[in-house]
Amino acid sequence: MWVLGSERELADGLEHGELDIAIGGFADDTPWVSQAGVTRPYGESLDKHGKTIKHVMLVPPGENSFLLKLDSFLLTLKESQ
């Protein structure tokens, strides 16, 4: 199931076990690191000032195995480019 929400709503959903992953719009300098695990960057975009934003995914806190698998997958994708 897809869930739409603000960054705060999605981070809260992860923290309370209501979501398995949050993707979209999260930057690598996200303030939600205390509420979620953060993957390695999977993509980049430019903000309105031309600064590069590296995008990451968030997973529930304590999901280290899931986070490791995601990071390994993202690393494999990067190496194949």
ChimeraX attribute file (.defattr): number of C-alpha atoms within 10 A of each C-alpha:
attribute: neighborCount
match mode: 1-to-1
recipient: residues
	/A:1	3
	/A:2	5
	/A:3	9
	/A:4	8
	/A:5	10
	/A:6	9
	/A:7	17
	/A:8	12
	/A:9	12
	/A:10	21
	/A:11	27
	/A:12	17
	/A:13	21
	/A:14	21
	/A:15	20
	/A:16	12
	/A:17	13
	/A:18	12
	/A:19	18
	/A:20	13
	/A:21	19
	/A:22	23
	/A:23	12
	/A:24	10
	/A:25	15
	/A:26	19
	/A:27	19
	/A:28	20
	/A:29	12
	/A:30	15
	/A:31	13
	/A:32	19
	/A:33	14
	/A:34	11
	/A:35	19
	/A:36	24
	/A:37	22
	/A:38	26
	/A:39	20
	/A:40	18
	/A:41	18
	/A:42	17
	/A:43	12
	/A:44	13
	/A:45	13
	/A:46	10
	/A:47	9
	/A:48	7
	/A:49	6
	/A:50	8
	/A:51	9
	/A:52	12
	/A:53	17
	/A:54	17
	/A:55	20
	/A:56	22
	/A:57	22
	/A:58	26
	/A:59	26
	/A:60	24
	/A:61	18
	/A:62	12
	/A:63	12
	/A:64	13
	/A:65	9
	/A:66	16
	/A:67	21
	/A:68	13
	/A:69	12
	/A:70	18
	/A:71	18
	/A:72	14
	/A:73	13
	/A:74	17
	/A:75	14
	/A:76	11
	/A:77	11
	/A:78	12
	/A:79	8
	/A:80	7
	/A:81	5
